Amino acid sequence: MESHRGTTQVEFYVPARSLIGLRTRMLTATQGTAMMHHNFLEYRPLKGASAGRATGVYISKNTAKVTAYSVDGLAGTLIVAPGDEVYEGEVVGEHGRDKDMVVNVTDPKPLTNMRASGSDSKATIKAPLRFSLEMSLEFIEDDELVEITPKSIRMRKMYLKENERKKMERGRS
């Protein structure tokens, strides 16, 4: 570690697989002022497992358009906006806990004849987080895939159906 005229230069020896996600974390921590450069040093034996994501994800239960009513109550970071088309098994947000959760983000608001003042509240939705290709590759876990089309970059589970995911989870145990 060396300091030069107000900047600090830090040198590390890290495995190449640990560089995935490091750039985004460094830019966030330094508010965009970090510069990163890396060179290959040598091949070494694999040591330990790489750190994964600490949180789970929200997984879409249905195939349809996202509605503001259904995503209003979800805590965490969403990566879809009302009006976006989603399909079963697609990752639609980041869950605050460590387990994945299947959610219905396509549920329309029920229509009733009963109206009372103050009972109908408007949905307040934060802007969704849009992932770039690099951010998507950093975000996914071993059981997830990144899907690239000309119009979008989506993340999805390897097994789209919920019963297939449960079956594969039992097979791993």
DASUL-V182440 format. One record per backbone hydrogen bond with DSSP energy under -1.0 kcal/mol. NH is the residue of the N-H (numbers start at 1). CO is the residue of the C=O. If there is no record, write none. Layout:
nh=NH co=CO
nh=NH co=CO
This chain:
nh=2 co=9
nh=4 co=7
nh=7 co=4
nh=9 co=2
nh=18 co=15
nh=19 co=16
nh=22 co=19
nh=25 co=21
nh=26 co=22
nh=27 co=23
nh=28 co=24
nh=29 co=25
nh=30 co=26
nh=32 co=27
nh=56 co=97
nh=58 co=93
nh=59 co=101
nh=60 co=90
nh=61 co=103
nh=64 co=86
nh=66 co=84
nh=67 co=105
nh=71 co=67
nh=77 co=94
nh=79 co=92
nh=83 co=66
nh=84 co=81
nh=86 co=64
nh=89 co=60
nh=90 co=87
nh=91 co=155
nh=92 co=58
nh=94 co=77
nh=95 co=56
nh=101 co=57
nh=103 co=59
nh=119 co=116
nh=129 co=78
nh=136 co=132
nh=137 co=133
nh=138 co=134
nh=139 co=135
nh=140 co=136
nh=144 co=141
nh=145 co=156
nh=147 co=154
nh=149 co=152
nh=154 co=147
nh=156 co=145
nh=157 co=89
nh=158 co=143
nh=165 co=161
nh=166 co=162
nh=167 co=163
nh=168 co=164
nh=169 co=165
nh=170 co=166
nh=171 co=167
nh=172 co=168
nh=173 co=169
